[in-house]
Amino acid sequence: MNISLEGKRLLVTGSTRGPGLCVAELAVECGISAVVITGRNADRGQEIARRLSSSKAQIIFVQADLAEAEAPTTAWRLARKSAA
């Protein structure tokens, strides 16, 4: 089965290191048009966003601690505003 990811958006939580970072990098390689990355460390998140932005994908970093109940919804709202 061949699934095209081009033109899709993806929210990757915990994406400033480890498995989340790997998923964000893979998403960019697979042609996803916008990748929203989240993490608690703003400096690291901005650096990852800059590095991944050298590709065709739009990379949006949202500083978020997903231990907070509203964080996922807030992250997605902020990302949608940024991508508009």
Number of C-alpha atoms within 10 A of each C-alpha: 3 4 5 10 15 14 10 12 19 18 18 20 21 22 24 25 14 9 13 17 18 13 19 27 16 12 21 22 14 13 17 20 18 23 26 24 29 30 22 15 14 15 12 16 22 20 13 21 23 14 12 19 16 10 13 13 20 18 27 24 26 25 20 20 17 16 8 8 9 11 16 16 11 13 21 17 13 15 21 14 8 14 14 5
